[in-house]
Amino acid sequence: MPPPKKRALLKPLPEGFLLTDSEKKKWRLGKIIGEGGCGLIYLASRDVDRPVAADTDFVIKVEYHENGPLFSELKFYQRAAKAESMQKWKQRRKLGFLGIPTYWGSGLAEYNDLRYRFMAMDRLGSDLQKILEHSGGQLKKATVLQLGRGLVDILEYIHENEYVHADIKAANLMLGCIDPEQVYLADYGLSYRYCPDGVHKEYKENPKKGHNGTIEYTSLDAHKGLAPSRRGDLQILGFCLLHWLCGSLPWEKLLRNPTQVQEAKARLMDNLPDSVLELSVRGASTDEVEAFLSYVKTLDYQEKPNYKHLKDLLASVHTGGLDFSVPQEPAGGSTTKPTREKKAARVKRPPKAKAVPAEVEDDEEEEMKAKPVPARYIRGPPLTKPQAQSPKEVEDVPAVSRSLRTRGSVTYMEDDSESEEEEDDEDEEEEEEASPRPIAACYLRGPPISPGAQSKQKYTGRKTDGFSAMEIKKRQLLSHRRKHCEAQGGRWEGGRPTHEWAALKLQEKDRYPPQIQGYEHTHNSEQEAPPTRRNGWFSMFFFAGVFFFLGAALGVCQREFKPF
C-alpha cells in the first residue's frame, strides 16, 4: 500500500493561536520548532493569558484534517498510551522509566476555511539520528545494548496493548528534554493494531502492500506484504542495533531496489550466526546482536516473544548512563591494511648509523690487510683456500663486530633492519675477508729491502699496501734508530749499526763450528770483510816462510854435493 499523500501546510497557524481539545482544555500555540511527515510541531502552553515560554513542557502536532498519519498516531495514544495505564504498567513491571511520550489531549480546529487536526504531548529533545551523524553513524557497544534493552521494554508494553510500532529507527528515537539519558520511541504514524480484541491477524502475503515502512530496516514480513507483527518489530530492532553497532548494513547500497534489499536481508537471516559475526568492527563484537536475531528467527508469525529472554541476550557489564561519545579505536590500533597510497608514500630510508666511540689507531690497524705477495718470493707450505668458519665460531663472534664500518676517523655501527643495502655491504666484506692474509717472514725470500725503501714508507693511519701493521711498526723503529745512530756519528750498514755487526760475529764464532763459519763467510763476503783480510796476511807470511825455508834447503844441498 503506498504511503498517504503528503500535503504541505499552505498557511501555518499563527503564533498565539488558541486551540480547544476534546476535553475542553485550552492550549496556546508558540513558535514552530519542527516539521515532519505529519505536519508542523509547535511549542504549546496551558497558560493562554501570556506568550508561550521557550522552556515549556508541551508541544502540539498539527496537520490537515484529511491526512492519515496523525490520525493513526492519535488512535494509538488514545487506546494504549494514556498516562494512567503507563503508570500502572511501570509499577507492575518495576520499571523506573518507560520511553513512550505522554498524551495530553487532541482535537480539531479551523482557520481561514481550513480544517486542522492537533495532538498535545510531552516536549522532547533531539533525535538519535543527529547524534549518529555527529559520531560517524556508529555508537559504542554498551550504548547500543542499553538502547536495545530500553526498546524491548517499550515494545513489550505496546504489544500487550494490541499495537506494533512498525517503524523503529534512529530518527524516531527522541532524547528527553529535561533528562537527555531518557530515550523515547516517538512517531506512531505507522503503528498497527495487530491483535484487535485479542484476535491476531492471519498470515496472508499481499505483494501489493510489500516493502512498506522504512526500506533500510523494514522486516521480511513487511517485504512480503504481511500485516505488521510482533516478530516484525523485533526484527526491525535487530537491524537497527546492527547498524548502530557496525556503522553500516550489507544492503546499504541497494536501497533503491526493494527486492534486492529483501534478498540481502534473507541471506543475512539464513546464514546466521556467521553473517552477523563477520560484521564486527573496531574490536566491538556482534555476539549479542547475533543471538538476538537468531532468537527472532525462531519465532512464528503469531507467537508471543519472551521479552525477558531478549533483555538477557542484550545484557551488558556497563551499568552507567548512556554514552553518546564517538567510539575510539581499540588499544592495539586499527587492524585495517594500508591502502596503496599509504604504501606508495613509504619511501625506503637510508640505514641509520650510530657513532661508536673507539680508538681510531687500534681499530684501523686491526682492519689493515696486506695484499698478496708474488709467488716467486714465497717458500714454505702451500697456500690453501680460507676455510669457512663453523656455525659455532660464527656464533662466538659478537654481533656488533659484524656490523662495524670505519669512515674517516669515526667508527659507525649500522642498523641491521635495512636488508637490501646491508646485503651488498656484507658481500663486499666477504670478498675482502676472502683475500690472502699476510705471510709470515719465515716463509719469504727475495731481495732485501734497502734502507732507502724503508725510509720512504710513512704511517698515515690508513691501510698500507704490502705491509702489515707489525712490519710498519718495526720499520718505524729502525728508521728512528738509524737517525739516532747517525746523529751520534756512527755508521749504519745493512740495517744495523757497525758495532752491532761486530758483536753479532763474535756470537756466531762461539755458536757455530769453523766449517759452518766458512760456509757463512762465502755467502756473506761483504759482511765478513775484516776476517777475510786477516786470513790473506797470514797466508802471505806462511808462503814466504815456506819459500825461504825451501831456498835455504836448496843452498845447503848444492854445497854438500859440489863436485870435486
Residue pairs with C-beta under 8 A, 6 or more apart in sequence:
1 208
1 209
1 212
3 212
4 67
4 68
4 69
6 37
6 67
7 64
7 67
9 39
9 40
9 62
9 63
9 64
10 114
11 111
11 112
11 114
12 32
12 40
13 29
13 40
13 42
13 62
13 109
13 111
13 116
14 29
14 111
15 29
15 30
15 31
16 28
16 29
16 30
16 51
16 52
17 28
17 29
17 109
17 111
18 26
18 27
18 28
18 29
18 48
19 26
19 27
19 28
19 29
19 60
19 107
19 109
19 118
20 26
20 27
20 107
20 109
21 27
21 105
21 106
21 107
21 118
21 120
22 105
22 106
22 107
23 105
25 46
25 105
26 46
26 48
27 44
27 45
27 46
27 48
27 58
27 60
27 105
27 118
27 120
28 44
28 45
28 46
28 47
28 48
28 51
28 52
29 42
29 43
29 44
29 52
29 60
30 42
30 43
30 44
30 45
30 51
30 52
30 53
30 56
31 42
31 43
31 52
32 40
32 41
32 42
33 41
33 42
33 43
33 59
34 40
34 41
35 41
36 61
36 187
37 69
37 189
38 61
38 63
38 67
38 69
38 70
38 73
38 187
38 189
39 61
39 62
39 63
39 64
39 67
39 70
40 61
40 62
40 63
41 59
41 60
41 61
41 62
42 59
42 60
42 62
43 52
43 54
43 56
43 58
43 59
43 123
44 52
44 56
44 58
44 59
44 60
44 120
45 52
45 53
45 56
45 58
46 58
56 123
57 122
57 123
57 177
58 104
58 120
58 121
58 122
58 123
59 120
59 121
59 122
59 123
59 124
60 118
60 119
60 120
60 121
61 70
61 73
61 118
61 119
61 121
62 109
62 116
62 117
62 118
63 69
63 70
63 116
63 117
64 114
64 115
64 116
64 117
65 108
65 115
65 116
65 117
66 115
67 117
68 189
69 189
69 190
70 117
70 119
70 189
71 117
72 188
72 189
72 190
72 191
73 119
73 187
73 188
73 189
73 191
74 106
74 117
74 119
76 163
76 188
76 191
77 103
77 106
77 119
77 121
77 188
78 103
78 106
79 161
79 162
79 163
79 193
80 157
80 158
80 161
80 162
80 163
81 100
81 101
81 102
81 103
81 161
82 103
83 102
83 103
85 161
86 98
86 100
86 102
86 157
89 95
89 98
89 157
89 160
90 96
90 97
90 98
93 153
95 153
97 150
97 182
98 153
98 154
98 157
99 150
99 151
99 153
99 154
99 182
99 183
99 184
99 185
100 154
100 157
100 158
100 184
100 185
101 121
101 122
101 124
101 174
101 184
101 186
102 121
102 122
103 119
103 120
103 121
104 120
104 121
104 122
105 119
105 120
106 117
106 118
106 119
106 120
107 117
107 118
108 115
108 116
108 117
108 118
109 115
109 116
109 118
110 116
122 177
122 184
123 177
124 174
124 175
124 176
124 177
124 184
124 186
125 174
125 175
125 176
125 177
125 180
126 174
126 175
127 170
127 171
127 172
127 173
127 174
127 175
128 147
128 170
128 171
128 173
128 174
128 175
128 183
129 169
129 170
129 171
129 173
131 139
131 170
131 175
131 324
132 138
132 139
132 170
132 244
134 326
135 324
135 325
135 326
135 327
136 247
136 326
137 243
137 247
137 248
138 244
138 245
138 246
138 247
138 282
138 327
139 147
139 244
139 245
139 324
139 327
140 284
140 323
140 325
140 327
141 245
141 284
141 285
141 316
142 316
142 317
142 318
142 323
143 322
143 323
143 324
144 241
144 244
144 245
144 289
145 288
145 314
145 315
145 316
145 318
146 316
146 318
146 322
147 173
147 183
147 241
147 244
147 322
148 237
148 241
148 288
148 292
148 314
149 311
149 314
149 315
150 183
151 168
151 185
151 237
152 237
152 307
152 310
152 311
152 314
153 307
153 311
154 185
155 164
155 165
155 230
155 233
155 234
155 237
155 307
156 307
158 164
158 165
158 191
158 233
159 230
159 233
159 304
159 305
162 193
162 194
162 195
162 196
162 198
163 188
163 191
163 192
163 193
163 194
164 191
164 192
164 194
164 228
164 229
164 230
164 232
164 233
165 185
165 188
165 190
165 191
165 233
166 190
166 191
166 192
166 212
166 213
166 222
166 228
166 232
166 233
166 236
167 187
167 189
167 190
167 191
167 213
167 214
167 236
168 185
168 217
168 233
168 236
168 237
168 240
169 214
169 216
169 217
169 240
170 240
170 244
171 187
172 185
172 186
172 187
173 183
173 184
173 185
173 186
174 183
174 184
174 186
175 181
175 182
175 183
175 184
176 182
176 183
176 184
180 322
181 321
181 322
183 322
190 212
190 213
190 228
192 227
192 228
194 200
194 201
194 227
194 228
194 229
194 230
195 201
200 229
200 302
201 227
201 229
203 226
203 301
203 302
204 226
204 227
205 224
205 225
205 226
206 225
206 226
207 224
207 225
208 225
209 225
210 222
210 223
210 224
210 225
210 258
211 218
211 222
211 223
211 258
211 262
212 218
212 222
212 225
213 219
213 222
213 236
215 255
215 258
215 261
216 239
216 243
216 249
216 251
216 252
216 255
216 261
217 236
217 239
217 240
217 243
218 236
219 228
219 231
219 232
219 233
219 235
219 236
220 232
220 235
220 262
220 265
220 266
220 269
221 227
221 228
221 229
221 231
221 232
221 235
221 301
222 228
222 232
223 258
223 261
223 262
223 265
224 262
226 232
226 301
229 301
229 302
230 299
230 303
230 304
230 305
231 296
231 299
231 300
231 301
231 303
231 305
234 292
234 296
234 299
234 305
234 310
235 293
235 296
237 292
238 289
238 292
238 293
238 296
239 249
239 265
241 289
241 292
241 314
242 249
242 276
242 279
242 286
242 289
242 293
243 249
245 284
245 286
245 289
246 279
246 280
246 281
246 286
247 281
250 264
250 268
250 275
250 279
251 260
251 261
251 264
251 265
254 260
254 261
254 264
255 261
267 275
268 275
268 276
269 275
269 293
269 297
272 290
272 293
272 294
272 297
273 290
273 291
273 294
276 286
276 289
276 290
276 293
277 285
277 286
277 287
277 290
279 286
280 286
282 327
282 329
282 330
282 334
283 330
283 332
284 327
288 313
288 314
288 315
288 316
291 313
292 310
292 313
292 314
295 305
295 306
295 309
295 310
295 313
296 305
299 305
348 418
348 420
349 418
350 418
350 421
351 414
351 415
351 417
351 418
351 421
351 422
352 414
352 415
353 405
353 412
353 413
353 414
353 415
354 412
354 413
354 415
355 410
355 411
355 412
356 400
356 404
356 411
356 412
356 413
358 411
360 409
360 410
360 411
360 461
361 461
363 404
363 406
363 411
364 406
364 461
364 462
364 463
365 469
366 469
367 406
367 463
368 462
368 463
368 464
368 468
368 469
369 432
369 435
369 437
369 438
369 463
370 436
370 437
370 438
370 465
370 466
370 467
370 468
371 435
371 465
371 466
372 435
372 436
373 436
373 439
373 444
373 466
376 446
377 444
377 445
377 446
378 439
378 443
378 444
378 445
379 443
379 444
379 445
380 439
380 440
380 442
380 443
381 443
383 436
386 433
386 434
400 413
403 413
403 414
403 416
403 422
404 411
404 412
404 413
405 411
405 412
405 413
405 414
405 425
406 412
414 422
414 425
416 422
438 468
438 471
448 495
451 482
451 492
451 495
454 475
454 478
454 479
455 479
455 482
457 464
457 467
457 472
457 475
459 472
459 476
464 472
467 475
478 495
481 497
482 492
485 491
485 492
485 497
486 492
490 497
490 498
490 499
491 497
491 498
492 498
493 501
494 501
494 527
496 504
501 527
505 528
505 531
508 517
508 520
509 517
512 520
520 528
521 528
521 531
521 532
525 532
